Amino acid sequence: MCALAANIRADAEGRYDGAEHGWQAGVEWTLLWIENTAAHLTEGDGAGGRQGVSPE
């Protein structure tokens, strides 16, 4: 998941400079969510790693 987020981020950087700010914020939020989810999944907390996952 981290590799996917990194690839999306690298592909999107600078590509959509003319896009609306809200769209860019949505993409950034989504990437943070993916990275956060991946981090929780690899923590080995014994609860499946999905509880309390939020980029905020």
Contacts in CASP RR format, 6 or more apart in sequence:
PFRMAT RR
TARGET T0000
AUTHOR 0000-0000-0000
METHOD contacts of the structure
MODEL  1
MCALAANIRADAEGRYDGAEHGWQAGVEWTLLWIENTAAHLTEGDGAGGR
QGVSPE
1 34 0 8 1.000
1 35 0 8 1.000
1 37 0 8 1.000
1 38 0 8 1.000
1 41 0 8 1.000
2 34 0 8 1.000
2 35 0 8 1.000
2 38 0 8 1.000
2 39 0 8 1.000
4 34 0 8 1.000
5 31 0 8 1.000
5 34 0 8 1.000
5 35 0 8 1.000
5 38 0 8 1.000
8 27 0 8 1.000
8 31 0 8 1.000
8 34 0 8 1.000
9 31 0 8 1.000
12 27 0 8 1.000
16 23 0 8 1.000
16 24 0 8 1.000
16 27 0 8 1.000
29 55 0 8 1.000
32 55 0 8 1.000
33 53 0 8 1.000
33 54 0 8 1.000
33 55 0 8 1.000
35 55 0 8 1.000
36 53 0 8 1.000
36 54 0 8 1.000
36 55 0 8 1.000
37 50 0 8 1.000
37 53 0 8 1.000
40 49 0 8 1.000
40 50 0 8 1.000
40 51 0 8 1.000
40 52 0 8 1.000
40 53 0 8 1.000
41 48 0 8 1.000
41 49 0 8 1.000
41 50 0 8 1.000
43 49 0 8 1.000
45 51 0 8 1.000
END
